[in-house]
Amino acid sequence: MLTKLAYYGSLDFISPFWGDWFFYTYLDYNNIPGCPSNPGANPPASGYPDASCSGALLQSMESTNAGALLAAASPVNDTGLVYEQLIAGHFLPEVTSGPAISAYPIVGMAAQLSVAGNDGTGGSDVSYLWTVTGTPPANPQIAAPAAATTNVTFSAAGAYSFQVTVAGPDGLSVRRDIQFYVSPSGPGSPIITSDLSAQGTEGKTFNYRITATPAATSFGATGLPSGLTVNTASGLISGAPLAYGTFQVALSAVNSVGMGTATLNLTAGQAPPGTAIYRINCGDSSSYTDPAGNVWSADEDFTGGSTVSTTTAISGTTTPVVYQTARQSLPIYTIPVPNGNYTVVMKFAEIQYQAAGKRQFNVAINGTQVLTNFDIVATAGAADTAVAVPFPVTVTSGAITIGLTTGAAGVALINGIEILAASAAGSPHITSSLTAQGTAGTTVNYQITATPAATSFDAIALPSGLSINTSSGLISGTSTVYGTFPVTLGASNSDGTGTALLNLTIKPAPSGTAIYRIDCGNPSSYTDPAGIVWSADEDFTGGSTVSTTHAIQGTPKPVVYQTARQSSPTYTLPVGNGNYTVVLKFAEIQYAAAGKRQFNVTINGAQVLTNFDIVAAAGAANTAVDESFPVTVTGGAITIKLTTGAAGVALINGIGVLTAN
């Protein structure tokens, strides 16, 4: 069977059978009878076969001449037009890449030789052997001569030649050569001076800068854990490691003279339970830093699907940007993680349809279906509303695979993915319900329970107005915002921390419900005669406090007006987007006459009071006066800013925020 054809040079003999396995036929292509394009010794420049002397004709010629095989040894060199004819299926090995030497080989620094080959049929049953040829400047040290890839160290600069032999299972082999120059590591090449040990934590931001003397113009780092990259211009290694363990990282620093290398011992500790290992902003081509400072990566680790986005405001979340983009249709996310336990939090908001029933799809995690005919609108309660769905996952194969498929209607869609490190064995398992509801402006109570018993508790990303008692696990307070909030719960004991995700839904308050009652300038809360609680001064920046014991006229709650914040304070009150009435409460507790204090007030950038004079508006000092303003919120907050006007400094005694239709 004719199996291979190779052009090398000119040889004029035919080899006999070799070991009863194969024979070679060597033809002098300077004089091949029967090839009309070759009269005499003028072969075509590109060699044979060509258009007029086909491979079939050459094969026929070989068969004709087979009886005239000459008794000759194997060729003394690799020249001649060679047909390899194998009798029993034996093939010469092939070199598929290389040989190659790593960039910037330098005296005293380990470089890397590499080659790849197969047994001639695509199989991997081959062996390798590296040898030095010629006369080297000094004998190099080859770490693993019989490996496809090996480190090699040089003690002298100059030109070097190596040969690698790739042998198949029957002893047949091919050889390839490589030549290169090794640079000196003498004065002027960089020496790495940065600390060669560093610590980080899985899922946490990590920064390490390679430094070198003399200055380097470029840097390198190989062997970094997933999630870290090196800036080759600055030498900064940054990111968040997505695996834990100890990593030997090969550092390099290069200038015009040579290269310096060193090994960094990088230890990444296992992430504490609840730590986000991945935050992916699905469908977004750019990364996003949320208000809490968490970085969400651009869409990554996916195959399939297409992107969709909206500019409509998203309710029920403190990270609306995550929900304004999505990947839809049939995407699959394959996210590499170390084996262990995790919580996968999938984030959804319906940004295309307004009604339930338009989109129903399925989701599987590592082959297990976790959502069937999932309807985002039905779950969130409305379109353009965030909902987060958590699932515990045990990883045994080094990856979390999330597959979305079509269900009863429409196509699948996902807005964000968060992967959290899960709890260790023996740590508490949270047993309380992972859904809860409340109403903005009214008291909310939720008790975290866990088995085994926990000694402390935590809750991350509570809506404004709610807080947790870390000893008892009671979440309580009055929410000032509405929507659906994914709250990360924690329960800890001596064995570790258990985590879970609470989907807390706060409904909008009925019109006229007080979301905020702030007693400005008062360090303590106050319960008025109607039993209404006014919070201690909060949510402000700037200003100073002033107070009086003088009786305040014109109000059933004089205590609110006996304290104040003055100068140029700004109050920023988080609320859900919607309509509100803001009530500003004033009493002049320092001056007895009009004209002594005149100041300005803006709400969300719109000026609502200009040169406001409290005495003139109330009719007297130490007399209460309220000013009310309708406000439509689109940015998730009410900002009240007081600035100096025609006289004195600004002053405010109390703030009320009421819901409005």
ABEGO torsion letter per residue (X at the ends): XBABBBBABBBABBBBBBGGABBBBBBBAABBBGBAABBEABBBAAEOBBAABBAAAAAAAAAAAAAABBBBBBBABBBEBBBBBBAAGBBBBBBABOBBBBBGBBBGBBBBBBBBBBAGAGBABBBBBBBBBEBBABBBBBABAABABBBBBBABBEBBBBBBBBBBAAGBBBBBBBBBBBBBABBGBBBBABBABBBBBBGBBBBBBBBBOBBBABBBBBGBBBGBBBBAAAGBBBEBBABBEBBBBBBBBBBAAEBBBBBBBBBBBBBBBGBBABBBBBGBABBBBBAAGBBBBBBBGBBEEBBBBBABBBBGBABAAAAABBBBEBBBBBBBBBBEBBBBBBBBBBAABABBGABBBBBBBGGBBABBGBBAAAAAGBBGBBBBBBBBBBBAAGBBBBBBBBBABEBBBBABBBBBBBBBBGBBBBABBABBBBBBGBBBBBBBBBOBBBABBBBBGBBBGBBBBAAAGBBBEBBABBEBBBBBBBBBBAAEBBBBBBBBBBBBBBBGBBABBBBBGBABBBBBAAGBBBBBBBGBBEEBBBBBABBBBGBABAAAAABBBBEBBBBBBBBBBEBBBBBBBBBBAABABBGABBBBBBBGGBBABBGBBAAAAAGBBGBBBBBBBBBBBAAGBBBBBBBBBABEBBBBABBBBBBBX
